[in-house]
Amino acid sequence: MALQVRPTSGQSKESIPSDEARRLSLFQLFGLAAGGSIGSGWLLGAVDAYDKARAYAPWAWLIGGLVMLVVAGVMVELGTAAPKTGGLIFLPLQSSGPLVAIVAAAGLWIFYAINAASESMAMTKGLSSKMPTLMGSGTTLTAWGWVCTLVLMAVISATNLLVPRLVRIGNSWLTVVKVMVPLLTIVLFILSGFDHHHGGGGEAKHGSGGAGGFGAVLAAVVDSGVIYAYVGFQGPLDFAGNVKAEGRLTESGRLRWAVYGTIVGTTVLYILLQIVFNSRHGQWDPGHPDSPYTQFAFASSMAWLGWCLRINSVLSPMGAGLVFTHALTREVATLSRAHLTHRGLQTMRTTTLRGRDVYWLVLAVDFVVGLVALLAMGGRWHTLVAADGVLTLVVYAVPGVALVSLRDKLPPVSPSRNRVRRHAAWISFVLIALILYGAGWTDLWHGMAVLAAGCVLLLGLPVLARQFPTLGRFYDAREHVTRFRRLGSDPAAQAAAYLLGMLALLLVCTLFGNPEPGAPHHRAFYLWGGGVGIMALMTFCGMVWASKRHIGRVEPLLPPPTSQLREREQERSEEPQP
């Protein structure tokens, strides 16, 4: 299988594929990272976090931020050592084989597509403050609300038909606006003082909510929108092969600044926003379509801020939806080039709109996937967010395995740095498993059911295409599910079996150990949780062992970093001419 990688110095510029052209500046990378992170999560996540963890809700944002820093550290190390656009699928494919890549791809494809659906629904909720016919009781969509949500999903997809450079520049400036509005909101509410009287009254007004405590904090991390709010940080890593290498900063420096800066900045931002909500939640009317902060602004006689927040309640989800939809086209194209899904999805230049460099067929498929997810979950924003959080964590667990498995194939680093990479990789893997366990049975099985459906489709469609020639004329992908028949001898099948087995056992442990998240926990919760941690560590070691055996059989195709290419070019230029 030949996958196109970034050309070496001996190749001409004309042969560089568009997906690997180095165009993205630090400003655009921040636009991708912060633009993806600051979506509807900051508008709606604080409500559910408070319902789950009460006064402990800020800790959920802190834990979420710290977990994302560890996970991001692993992903950045891998992305800078082997910079590849579409790397969240490409690199696990190189390290662990096609079956693990398909599991990761199923989760990534669905959670990116769900993101567009959930952000469109958040935009509909934002518009309902002036168009009340869009929303019914609570967060239920009316018939017109469904129409509006689908139209907004179509707008997000259609915007990505524009020239990619215009999409990225426009998104970067939109992100500036999205960041300034919540910052202004925090400053003004802090200066006006905390409303302790109304804050205390909210307990009676809105019910007792969650029980609080450590278990409730873990549940809030996944299913209240906390993880959902942070996941946009990986936007620059989706385009690691497109980062500019010229100037004072290297490509790896730009990626690190964009990713780490976004996570640290949004962690502080979300904690402060949660503190503002906790202090004023008594002013919030859950039946009102406006976001809590908009209601606080009007209650505090800051109508101009309220209108800014209303506008931002549409712009923030729109920007995040654009980022995820734009990134998904590159990940799906990588999946298609590897023949893990329909090969026609990789085509750009022969399927362009008036010669523009776009993946219009991928956008159409993504729209359908988002629509099906929206219908399957009844248009419930909270269910979409919970499933999104579970899928996100499953996808983010895989790069750690790739980083450790590919160690000998990546550019050499110091022994101490290798040790840091190895420990960060297994720690992030175990942390992800524990957070999934803390999310509770209901949210976990929803997410796992969606992941299972995606895996069945990606693994099963090639089999059906072979058995039914009519389908085969429309769907062309390589068949890999039969590799499980050679489980005893095929390391790629063994790596996938370790991952799928852990996810199945995680469901069982959660069913018995944490069936009701947020409730007071007994000894069983901690015993089953300890078992989850041990099981995750064993799974990580097993996947690394199998992946290294796979690498020993199939040489990985890894794009070298630009610094390495420059060294090669300099060595060639210094060679004596014949």
N, C-alpha and C positions, 0 to 999 in steps of 0.2 A: 504494500500500500504506500503510495507516494503522496505525501502531503506537501503542499507548497510552503516553504519557509522563507525567511528573510534572506535576500541574496547576499552573497559574499562580495568582497570588494572587486572581484573580477567580473561581476555582472554589470550590465548597463542599467541606467536609470529606467530605460524604456521597459525593461523586463520586470520591474518591481510591481507586484500586484497592488491595486488601489488600497486594499486592506492593510498593507504594510508600509504605505507611504508615510513619512515622518512629518506630520503637520501640527500636532497638538502642543500648544504652549502650556506653561504652568497655569495661566489664567483659565484656559479651557479645561485643564485637568481639574482645577478647583470647581469649575462649573459643573463638571460631571459628578464629582464626589459630593459636594455640598448640595448640588441641585437634586441628586437622587436621595440624599438623606433628609432634606427639609421638604417633605411633602405634606400629606395629611396627618402624619403621625404626631406632629407637634400641636396640631389643632384639636385632635380627638383623643390622642393617646393618654393625656393626663387624666381624663375622666375615668377611663377604665383602670388605669394604674391606681388611682385613688380608691375606686371601688374594691379593688383586690387587696391593696396593702395599706390603705388609710394613711396615717402619718408616716409610715415607712416607705411610701411611694418614691421619694427622691432616691432612696437606696436602690430601687429597681433600675433607675436610669444610670446610676453610678456603676452597678454590677454589669449592666448591659454594655456600657462604654468600655469597662475594663476587659470584659470578655472579647469585645470586638477589637480591642487593641492587640490582644494576644493572637486572635485569629488573623487579623490584618497583618501582624508582623510576619506570620508564616507565609501568607499569600504574597506579601511584598517581597520577601526574600526569594520566593520561587519566581515571581513575575519579573524581578530585576535580573535574576541569573539567567532566565530563559524568556526574554520578552517576546510575547506572541499575542497578537490580537485574537480573541476567542480562546484565551489560554485556560479558562475555567473548565473547558471540555478537552482542549488539545493536550494539555500537560498530564491529566490523569490517564488519557488514552496512551500516551507514551510510557508512562510509568507502570500502569496496572493492566492495560489491555482494554479491549472494546467493551466488555461487559460492565466493568466499573464505570467506564466513561458513559455508557448508556444510562446507568442508574443516576449518575450526576447530571447528565443531560436532561433526563426526564424531570428531575426536581427543578433544575434551573429554568427549563423552558416553561414549565407550568407556573413557577413563582414569578417570573418576569411577566408572563401574560396575565396572571391574576393581579399583578401590580397595576397594570393599565386599567383593569376593570374596577379595582377598589379605588384608585385615584379618581376615575370618572364618577364613581358613586359619591366620593367625597365632594367633588365639584358640584354634583347635583344637589347635595345637602347644603352646600354653600349658597347656591342660587335660590334655594327654597325660602330663604329669608325674605325675598321679594316676590317669589313665585310659590306660594304655599301649596299649590295643587301638585307639586312634584313629590312631596313626601306625605305619607300617612302618619299613623301613630308611631312614635319612637323614630326608628331609622328605617321604616318600611317604605319601599318605593311604591308609588301609585302607578297607574298605567302610563300617565304622562312622564312620571319619573323614570320609568324603564326606557321610554323613548328618548328622553334627554340623556340618560347614561349611555345608551348605545350610540347616539349621535356624537357625544363627546369622545367615546372610544374611537369612533371613526375619524374624528378630527385629529386625535393624537397620532393615529396611524398615517393619515394623509399628510400631516406636517412632515413626517419623515420621508416623504417623497421628494422633498426639496433637496437641494444640493447639501450633502453632509456638512460641509464647511459652514454654510449659513445656519444650519440647525445648531451646530456647536457654539458658534459665536452668539447667536440669539439666546441660547440657553444660558450662556455664561453671564450675560447682562441681566437676564431674568433672575438668575440666582442672586445677583447683587441686591436686587429689590427684595427677594424672598428672605434674605438674611437681615436686611436693615429693619424690616417691619417687626419681627419678634424681638430684636434688640431694643428698638424704640419702645415696644410694649413693656419690656422688663424694666427699663430705666424709668419710665413714667409711673408705673405702679409702685416701684420701690420708693420713688420720691414722694408719692402721695401717701405712703404709709400702708401697713398691712391692716386689713379689716378683721381684727380678731373677733369682734362681736358677731359679724355675719358668718365668719368662718366656723365658729362654734355652733351656730344655729343650724348649719347644714347637716349635722348628724341626724337630727330629728327629721329634718325636711326630706332627706333623700334615703333614709333607712340606715340600717346598721352596716350594710355592705359586707366586705370581707372581714375576716377575723384578724388580719394583720399577722406579723411575725415573719420568720425566715421563709417558710413554705409559701406564704402568700406573695412574698417578694419575688421568689422564683417563678411563680405562676404569672405574675405581672410582667416579668421580663419577656415572656414569649407571647402571651395571648392578650395583652392589653395594648399592643402596638409599639412596645419598647424596641424589641429587635427589629420590627418592621421599620421603625424610624431610622435605625442605624445602617440598614443593609445597603443604602446607596453608596457607601464608601468604596465599593468595589468597582464603580464606574470606570476610573482610570485604568484599573487592571484588565478590564474587558478590552481596552485599547492599548495594551502595553507595547504592541508592535508599531504604534503610530506616534509615539512620543518623540518630540524633537530632541536631538542629541547635540546640537550646536549651542554655543553660548557659554555662560559662566557655570550653569548647572548641567550636570550630566542627565541622561534619561532616568537613571535610577534615583538621582537626587530629586528630580521633578516628581517622580511617582511617590517617593517617601513624603515629601512636603505636602503633596495633595492629599494623600490618604491619612497620614498621621495628624496633619493639621485639621482635617475635617472631623475626625473622630474626637479629638480633644476639644475642639471648638463646639461641636454639637453636644458633647457630654455636658459641658458647662451650661450651654444654652438650655438644654432640656431639664436639667436639675433646677435652674432658676425659674423656668416656666412652671414646673411642678410646684415649687414653693409658692409662687404667686397664686396658683390654683388652690392649693391647700389653704391659704390664708383667706381666700375670698369665695370659696365654693358655695357658701350660703347665698350668694347673689345669683347663683346659676340656676336656671329653670331647665330641667332636662327635656321638657316638652317643646321648648323653643328651638327653631331651626338654626339660630345663630350659634357660633362656637362660644365656649365659655368666656374667652378673652374679649370677644366682641360684646357680650352681655355685660362684662365687668366695665368695659369702656363707657358704654351708654349709661350704666348705673352710676359711674363716677363723673358724669357730665363732660365726658370727652368724646363728643359725637364724631368729631373729625377722625379720631383714632379708630372709632368703631367702624366708620366707612372704609378706612384703610385696611382694617382687618377683614371686612367683608370682601373687598377686592382680592386681598391676599388669600382668602379661603378658596378662591378659584385658581389663582395664579400658582400657588404652591403645589397643589396636586397636579396641575397641568405640567409644570416643569419636571416633577419627578416622573410622571408618566412618560414624558418625552425621552428622558434619559434612559429609562429601562427599555422602552420600545426600540430606541436607537441601538442600545447595546445588544439586545436580543438578536437583532438581524445578524450581527457578526458572530455570535455564539452558534446560532443555528446554521449559518453558512459553514463554519468550521465542522460542525457535526455532519453536514451534507458532504463536504469534501472528503471526510473519512468514510463515507458510504454507510454511516450509521443511521441515516434517515434518507428520504428521497433525494437522489443526486441532483435533481433539477433545482433544489432550493439554493444551491451554491452559486448559481449563475447570476451575474450582475449585468455585464455589458450587453448581452443579447436579450435581456429582459428589463430594459430601462425605459423611463418615461421621457420621451423626446431627447434621448441620448444621455440623460442624467444617470449618475452612478448610484443606483438605489436597488434594494432587494424588495421589489414590490410584491413578489409571490410570497416571500417570508412574512411580510407585513399582513397579507391577506390571511395566511394560515394562523398567525398569532392572534388576529382579531377573532377568528372562529374559536380558538382555544380559550381566549378570555371570555367570550360569550357563553360557551358551554360551562365553564367554571362558575360564572355568575348565575346561570340558570340552576345548576346543580346545587348551589348553596343558597338558593332562594333570595338572592340579592341582599344578603345580610352582611354588612360591612365587617362586623366583629368576627364572623365566621371566616370571611375571606382573609382577614388579618392573621387570625390564629393559624390557618393552613399555610399562609405565606411564611410566617415565622418558623414553623416546623420544617418546611421545604428549604428555607434559607440555611438553617443550621445543618441539615443533612448535606447540602451542597458544599458548605464551608468546611466540613470535616475532612473532605477528600484531599485538598491540597497539602495538608500536613503529611499524609502518606506519600504523596508524590515527591515532596521536598526531601524526605529522608531516603526514599528508595532511589532517587536519581542523584544522590550525593556524588558518586564517582563520575557521573557524566556531566555535571555542572562545572563551571569555571572554579578552579581551586581557591579555597579560602583557608584561613588559619584554623588550627585544631580547636581553639577556644570558640570560634564562631560556629564551627560545625557542632560543637556540644550545645551551644545556645539554640541553634536551629532544631536539633534533635529533641531537646527538652521542651521547647516551645511547641513543637509539633504534637507530641503526645499529650501535653497539658491541655492544649486547645481541643484535641479530640475528646478527652475525658470530660472537660468542662461542657462541651456541647452535649454530650450524652446526659450529664447530670441536669442541665437546664431543660432538656426535652423531658426528662423524668419529672422534674418539678412542675412542668406545665400541666400535668394531670391527664387523666385518661381521655376525656372528651375531646380536647383539642388535639392530643397526640394522634388518636385514631383517625380523626378527620384528615390531618395532614398526611398520615401514612396511607390512607385509602386513596388519596389523590395521587401520591407518589406511585403506589402500586398500579393504578390505572395507567399512568404515563409509561411505566416500565413495560406493562403488558402490550401496550400499543407499539412502542418502539421495537420490542423483541418479537411480537407476534405478527405485525404487518408484513415483514419480509417472508415469513412462512406462508401466509395467506396469498401473497403475490406469486409465490412459486406454485401453489396448488391451484390457483385460479388465474389463468393467463389474462383474462380481461382486466383484473385488478393490476396485474403485473405491467400492463401497458401504461398505467398511470402512477405506479409506485415502484421505484427502483432503488433498493437498498440491499446491502449485504446481510446474509442470515448469520446470526451469531448465537442464538439461543441453544442451538444443538451442541455448543461447546460444553454445556453442563453435563452431557453424556460422558465426557472425558474428565470428570471432576477429579479423579484420582491422579491424573497425569498432566492436566493442563493448569499451569499456575494462574493464568488469567481468569479461568473459571473459579479457582480456589479463592482468589482475592475477592471476587464478587460474592462468593458464598459466605465468606467471613463478614462482609458488610451487610448483606441481606439477613444473615442469621442474627447478627447483633440487633438490627432494627426489629426483627420479629420478637426476640427475647426482651427487648426494651419495652415493647407493647405489653408483654405478659407481666413484667416487673411493675409497670405503671398501673396495670389493672388491679394488682393485689396490694401494691405499696402506696399508691397515691390516686385512688379513684375519685376523690373530691378535693381538688386543689383549693387552698385557702382555708380549709377547715383545720381545727386543732389536730396536730399530728401525734401519733403514738410511736411506740418503739418500732413497729413494723415499717413505718415510713423510712426511718433511718437505716434499718437493716436491709431493706430492699434497695435503698439508695446506695449503700455501700457495695452491694452486689452489682449494681449498674456500673459504678466506677471501676471495679475490678474487671468486669466483663468488657468495658470499653478499652481498658489498657491491653487486655489480652487480644482483643480484636485488632487494635492498632498494630501490635507486634506481628500478628498473623498476616495482616494485609501487607506489611512491609516485607516480611519473609517471602510471601508469594509474589509480590511485585518485583523483588530483586531477582527471583528465578525467571520471571517473565522477561525482564530486561536482559538477562543472560542469554535468552533465546532470540529475542527480537531487539535489535539495536534501535534505541530511540532516536528520533529526528528532532533535534533541539536547535532553535535559533540562538546563536551566540549574542551576547550584549555588544553594543556598538563599540565600547572601549576595546574589546577583544578584536573586532574587525579592524579597528584603526591600527592596533599593534601589528596585525598580519600585513596590512597595507604598507606600514612603515618598514617592516622587515623585507618585504618584496622590493621596495624602492631602494633599500640600501644594498641589495644584492648586486654584485658586479655585472654589468651588461656584457654579453658575449661579443 
